[in-house]
């Protein structure tokens, strides 16, 4: 059975011989959905853990480099394709739209075959070359979404996705992000993959976004990042988006036999979108069940509204995630967290003097706004909180400016516990700002 475009995820690895056209397709060519024999070259497309690469005859690179060098370019400037390239597998089952290809290198093999290598930074796999230029509908497959929304959540009685059976879904409408309106559907059901020798059925959860007005790909990518960040904050685990599905399948003209309509033509404009440098951590099982979907289900519409409309919380949360989820030195984590808190409370002033809060004042302000903040400290919580904040600020100043203060520690491991406590306080504060209390 031939591979379908929907079978791939951002973690998939593959290698296919392909035909490539290095020019834009005309409307007639798009309608025929097949590369013309003229002006196409043979090559290979290969995706592995390091990236996605296109291997072409070296003559392609030679022509482009010759033209490129005649133009005014800097020596360290990268060479990219000037217009979208199109490719398909030899059997025509998979179509590739290659939007951004960066020249990497040239080489020759033992039989003196010269080839050029291109790194593909933005491309789509589909069943059709006729793809939408703007986005009206997008689907995101997130790691562990099925566990949080489905098995461990409130959804049950799963049907089969893309079948006549009804899948479980929840719809959250009239959401706004950067002044754009959209709805978010959580669709849970069974998806199946079948080959000539195997049949596999998996429980799957997809988050589907329907825009009120068509949007750009960059806006769609930013929105997907905010959805992922929200789920990461709630679960306190790394979550990647392993598949982006853009577009929709449209119903075309009716198909008639002996005067009776037996079906409709299908115009499949869906695409499996691959974009480099998206956050895709090592896949891991969801182990943190501190906040379950079932416990916040009735408030989830309000939670989404609060999250998408508060840019300050999004920025603070991203600061928390970048410092806590990436493997960075604990001293760097401290600097990033305090800087994020300072930015969040920029312009906040003391009640008495009217001057802006100091870094320590902003830190203490955040701590006291955190629900049940006293539980992070002992019986003398006020004094302990003041000592804690002074310790963090002294060490942040030292690691930023080199200024030695009373509470500075020089061994990084002595910062691990205090910085971990600060991270926990910050996460609880962020969640409280979007009406999640635990």
N, C-alpha and C positions, 0 to 999 in steps of 0.2 A: 504494500500500500504506500502511495506516495506521501511524502511529508507535506503537511499543511503549514501555512504561515503562523497559525496560532499555536503550533506545537513548541515553539521556541520561547525561552525566557532569557533574561539578561545574563544568566549563569550558563546558558547552553554553549557547547563547543561543537563546531562543525567545520567541514571543508567540502566545497563543491566546485566542480568545473563549471564555468559559466561563459556566456556571451555578453559582451559589454558594448554599449553604444555611448560614445563620449560627446554626444550632442543632445539637444532638447528634442523630444518627440513631438511631431506635429499632431494636431487634433485627430487626423485620420489614423495615424499610427496608434494613438491612445485608444481609439475605438476598436481597432483590430486586436489590441492587447498582445501584440507580438512584435519583437524586434525585427526590423527589415534586414535582409541579408547584406545590403549595402552598408558600408561604414560601421561594421561591428567587428570586434576583435575577440579572440579567445583569451581566457584568463582563469584565475582561481580566486575564490573568496574564502577566507579562513578566519574563524573566530576561536580564540583560546583565552586563557586567563589573563594574558597581557594586553589583549585588545582584539580588534577586528582589522584584517588586512586584505588588500587587493593586490594580486600579482598580475602584472600586465607585460606585454612585450616592451622592451626597453625603448623602442622607437617612439612610443607614446610619450614617455618622459623626455626624450631627446627633443621632440618637436616643441613641447611646452617649455622646456628649459631655454631653448634657443629664443623663443618669442619673449619669454619672461626676462631674459638677460638684456634684451634690447630696450626694455622699458625701464623706468626709474624705480628700482627696488633696492632696499638695503641688503648688504651681504648676509646679515643674520635673519633676514625675513624668510618665513616659510613659504613654500610653493603649494598652492591649493588648486583644485579644479575650479575653473572659471564659471562653469554652469553645471547644473545637475546632470549626473551620469545615470544611465539605466542599464540594468543587467537582468538576466534570467538564467535559470538552470537549463541544461540541454533539453530536458523534457518539457520545459516551459511551465512547470508546476509552481515554481517559486519566482516571484518578481522582486527585484531589488531596486529601490530608489536611493541613489547615493548622493546625498546633498553636500557633504563636506569630506573631501579626501585630501590628506596631506602627504606630499611626496616624502618618502623615508630614505630609500636607498636604491642603488642599482647593483646587479651582480650577474655573473655568468656561470653556467653549469659546465660539467665535463664535456658535454656534446656541443659546447660553445653557443648555447641558447642564452641570449641576454634578456634579462627581465628587470622590471622596475617594481618596487614595493611601495604601496601607498597605505597609510593608516586611515581607516574610515572612522570619522568622529561623529557623524550623524547620518543614519540611514534607516530605511524601513523595509520590512519583508511583507509581502502581500500576495494576493492572487490576481491583482489588477494593477496596471500602471496608472489608471485614472483615480488618483487620490485627491482628497480635498486640500485646498491651500490653507484654509483656516479650520479651526477646531470647533465643532458644535457639541460633540459627545466624546468622552474619554473614559476608559476603564483602567483601573489600577489594581494589580495583584500585589498585595502586601504580605510579607512574611508574617506568619502567625495570626493573620486576620481571622482565619477560620477558627482558631482556638479561642480567640478573645470574643469575637462576635457570635460564633456558632456553638461549638461543643460546650465551652465553658460559659456561654452567655445565655440569652433568653430565647434565641431562635431554635426551633425544633421542627420535626416533620419534614425533613429536607426532600425536595423534589430533584429533578435532573435539569441542570442548566442546558439551555439550547435544545430542549425537547418539548413535547406536548404537555409534559407534566408541569405543574406550577411549582416554581422555586419559592423559597421563603425570601421576603424582601422587606426592608424598612426604608421609607423615603423621608428625607429631611428637605423641606422646601424653603424657598425665599431666603437663601443664604447669600451673604454679600462679602466679597473679598476684593479690595482695591476698587470699590464702587462698581463691581460687576456682579450681577445676580446669577445664581445657579442653584440647582438641586443636587443632592447627594443621595444615591440609592445604595444600600448595602444588600447585595444579592448573594444568597448562600444556597448551594445545591451541589449535585454531583456532576462532575465533568468526566468525560471518558476519552481515552486514547486507545486506538486499535491499530494493530499492525497485522501482517500476514500470519504471524506466529504467536501473538499475544493480545490480551485485552486487559486494560487497566482502567479502573474507575476510582476517582479520588473526590473527596469532599473539598469543595472550593468556595472561597468567599471573594467576591470582586466588588470594589467600590466604583460606582459609575457616576460620573459627573455629567449633567446636562446643562449647558450654558444657555442663558436667555438670548444672548447675542454671541455670534461667532468670535472666537479668540485666537490669538497667536499661539504658536507652540511654546514660546518662552514663557508666556503667562500661564499656560497649562502646566508647564514644568514647575513653576514657582508654586502654584496652587497644590500640586501633588506633594511638594516638599513640606508645605505647611500641614497637610493632612497626615503625612508620615511623622512629622515632628510632634503633633498632638498625641498620636498613639504611642510614640516613644516616651513622652513625658508621663502619660498615664500608666503605661506598663513598666516604665523604668528599664527598658531593654532596647537593644539595637534592633531596628526594623528596617528592612530594605524594600524598595519597590522592585519586584523581580520581573514585571512585565507592564508595558504601556500599550494599550490598545486604543487607537484613535479612529474616528469615523464611524460610519454605520452602514448597514446593508439596506439599500433602497429597493422598493418594489417597483418594477417596470411595467411594461405592456402586458396585457393578458395573453395567455397561450390558449388557443382555441382548437378543438378537434371536432369536426362535423357540427360546427355551430355552437358547441358547448365549451365553456371556459373550464379548463382542467388545472389551471395554475397561472402563475405570473412569472415573468422574467425577473431575475435577480441581478441587481447592480451592486456588487459588493465593494464598497469604498473603505472597508476596514483595513487597518494596517497595524503591524506589530513594530512599534517604534523603538529604535536603539539609539541612545545618546551617551557619549563617553563622559566619564568623570561624575556619574551619578553615584550617590552613596549606596553601596551594596556590601554590607558587612557579611562576615561568615554566617551562614545560616545556622541558627541555633533554636532549640526548643524553648517555648514560652514557659518560664518557671516562676515568674512573679505574678501571683494571683491576688495581690493586695487590693486592687481595684478591679472588680469584674464588670463587664458590660451590663449584666443583669441588675447590678446595684445602682447604676446611673442611667439606665435605659429611659426612664420617664423624664429625665432632665437633659437628655442628650441633644435635643434641638436647641435648648438654651445654651448649653455648653459650646456647641458649634458656633452659634451666633456670637457669643462672647469671644471665642478664640479668633475667628476670622476678622472681626472688626477692631481688635485691639493690637495695633502694630507694636506697641511697646512691649507687650507680653510676648509676642512672637520673637522679637529681637532678644529679650532676656532669656527666653527658653532656648533659642538657638545658641546663645552664649553658654548656657548650662550644658547643653548636649555636646557642643564642640569640646568643652573642657573636660567633661566627665566621661564621654564615650570613646574618645580617641586616646591612644596611648601617648600621653604627654607627661613630662615631669610634674611632680606634685607642686613644685614652686610655680611653674607656668600656669597650672590649673588655678592656683590661688590668685595670681595676677589677673587672669581672665575673669574669674567670678567677681572679684571686687570691682573691676572695670565695668562689667555688665551692670552691677548694682548702681554704680555711680551714674552711668548713662540713664538708667531707668528713672532715677530720682533727680535728674538734672533740673536745676531751677527750684528745687524744694528748699524752703527757707525755715530758719529757726523762728519760733513764734515771738520771742522777745526782741531779738536784735534785728530781725528782718534780713540778715545776711544768709547766704546759701549754706546749706548743711555741709559739713566736712565729710570726708570719706568715711570716717568712723561714725559720724552722725547718721549718714545714709544707711550704713550697715545696721546700726542699732534700730533705726526706723523700720527697716525691712523685717528685722527679727520680731519687733513688737507688733507688727501687722500680721505676722504669721499665726494662724490659729493654734492655741495651746502651746505657744512657744516655750512656756515655762518647763514643759516636759523634756526639753532638750538639755536641761540643766538640773542641778541638785536642789536641795532645800533653800539655799541662799541664791536663788536663781537670778536676782537682779545683779548682785555683785559678781556672780560667775559670768553672766552675760557681758558685763562691762569689761571684765578681765579677758574674756574670750575675744571680744571685738578689738581690744587694744593689741592683743597678741597677733591677730591676723593682720591688722593694719601695719604694725611695726615690721612684720616680715614681708609684707607686700612692698612697703617703701624700700626696704633693704634690697629686695630682688629687682626693683625697678630702677632705683637711683643709687644704690650702694651705700645709703646712709644707715649707720649702725645705731640702733635704738635699744632700749632696755630689754625688750622681750625677744630679740632676734635669736633664732636658732640657726646653726650652720649645717646641721645634718638633716638632709631632706626627709628621712623617715620620721623625724619628730613632727613633721607637718601633716603626715598622713591622716591621723585621727581627727585633728581639728578641721582640716579641709573636707574630710568626709562628712563631718557634722554640718559644716556650712552648706555642702551640696544638698544634704537632706532637708535642711531648713529652706533653702532656695526652692527646691522642687515643691515642697508643701505650700510655700507662698504662691508660686506660679499656679498651682492647681486651685488654690482658694480664690484666685482672681477670676477663674472661669467657673466658679461655683461647684468645684469638686472638693468635698471634705471627707477626710478619712482619719 
